[in-house]
Amino acid sequence: MNQSKFQLKIKLYLILVYTALESIFTHMKLENIEIHGHEVLEMMVAAGHPYSTESLQAAIDERFGSEARFYICSGGGMTAAELIETLWAKGKFVGTTDSFVFDTGKRCDH
């Protein structure tokens, strides 16, 4: 094998390695993106109807994916279920766990 064919093979190999690494790092970045809890609250307002805990969980999973993670002012890395629980604890919802809405008067403006 002459040197030019060898160099070509090395270049092709490096391109393949670079492409594979770029794909891995892009995927890693996308996996680590967190969605702000405001997105969920605004989704609730736009829907214009009450949710149950189960129906809100399903709506979040449908819109953002079941593997999505969320953050709010006081923390992050939450699953949809953890976000819902935290928003209840912060008084963001009015109603019962079977039928509630976002209390827009509790909206923070940041």
C-alpha positions as CSV (number, residue, x, y, z in Angstrom):
1,M,0.0,0.0,0.0
2,N,1.5,3.3,-1.0
3,Q,1.6,6.3,1.4
4,S,-1.2,8.3,-0.3
5,K,-3.7,5.4,0.0
6,F,-2.7,4.9,3.7
7,Q,-3.2,8.7,4.3
8,L,-6.6,8.5,2.6
9,K,-7.6,5.6,4.9
10,I,-6.5,7.5,8.0
11,K,-8.4,10.6,6.9
12,L,-11.6,8.6,6.3
13,Y,-11.1,6.8,9.7
14,L,-10.7,10.2,11.4
15,I,-13.8,11.6,9.8
16,L,-15.8,8.5,10.9
17,V,-14.5,8.9,14.5
18,Y,-15.2,12.6,14.5
19,T,-18.7,12.1,13.2
20,A,-19.4,9.4,15.8
21,L,-18.1,11.6,18.7
22,E,-20.0,14.6,17.4
23,S,-23.2,12.5,17.4
24,I,-22.5,11.2,20.9
25,F,-21.9,14.7,22.4
26,T,-24.9,16.2,20.6
27,H,-27.1,13.4,22.1
28,M,-25.6,13.9,25.5
29,K,-26.3,17.7,25.4
30,L,-29.9,17.0,24.3
31,E,-30.4,14.5,27.1
32,N,-29.3,17.1,29.7
33,I,-31.6,19.9,28.7
34,E,-34.1,20.7,31.4
35,I,-37.5,22.4,30.8
36,H,-38.6,25.2,33.1
37,G,-41.7,24.5,35.1
38,H,-43.3,27.7,33.6
39,E,-43.6,25.7,30.3
40,V,-45.9,23.2,32.1
41,L,-47.9,26.0,33.8
42,E,-48.4,27.9,30.5
43,M,-49.4,24.6,28.8
44,M,-52.1,24.2,31.5
45,V,-53.4,27.8,31.0
46,A,-53.5,27.3,27.2
47,A,-55.4,24.1,27.5
48,G,-58.1,25.9,29.4
49,H,-59.4,23.0,31.4
50,P,-58.7,21.4,34.8
51,Y,-56.4,18.4,35.2
52,S,-56.1,15.5,37.5
53,T,-52.6,14.5,38.7
54,E,-52.8,11.6,36.2
55,S,-54.0,13.6,33.3
56,L,-51.4,16.3,33.9
57,Q,-48.7,13.7,34.0
58,A,-50.0,12.2,30.7
59,A,-50.1,15.7,29.1
60,I,-46.6,16.5,30.2
61,D,-45.3,13.1,28.9
62,E,-47.1,13.7,25.6
63,R,-45.7,17.2,25.1
64,F,-42.2,16.9,26.5
65,G,-41.5,13.2,26.6
66,S,-41.6,10.8,29.5
67,E,-37.8,11.2,30.0
68,A,-38.0,15.0,30.3
69,R,-36.5,16.7,33.3
70,F,-37.7,20.0,34.8
71,Y,-36.4,22.9,36.8
72,I,-37.9,25.7,38.8
73,C,-36.4,28.6,40.8
74,S,-35.7,26.4,43.7
75,G,-34.2,23.3,42.0
76,G,-34.0,21.0,39.0
77,G,-33.6,17.6,37.7
78,M,-37.2,16.8,38.5
79,T,-39.4,14.2,36.8
80,A,-42.9,15.3,35.8
81,A,-44.3,13.6,38.9
82,E,-41.8,15.4,41.1
83,L,-42.5,18.7,39.4
84,I,-46.3,18.3,40.0
85,E,-45.7,17.4,43.6
86,T,-43.4,20.5,44.0
87,L,-45.9,22.8,42.3
88,W,-48.6,21.6,44.7
89,A,-46.3,22.2,47.7
90,K,-45.6,25.7,46.4
91,G,-49.4,26.5,46.2
92,K,-49.4,26.9,42.4
93,F,-52.6,24.8,41.9
94,V,-56.1,25.3,43.2
95,G,-58.6,22.5,43.4
96,T,-58.2,18.8,44.4
97,T,-55.8,16.2,43.0
98,D,-58.7,15.0,40.9
99,S,-59.5,18.4,39.4
100,F,-57.2,21.4,39.6
101,V,-55.9,24.4,37.6
102,F,-52.9,26.6,37.8
103,D,-53.6,29.6,40.0
104,T,-52.4,32.3,37.6
105,G,-52.3,34.7,40.6
106,K,-49.3,32.7,41.8
107,R,-47.4,33.2,38.6
108,C,-43.9,34.5,39.2
109,D,-42.6,37.0,36.6
110,H,-39.1,36.1,35.7
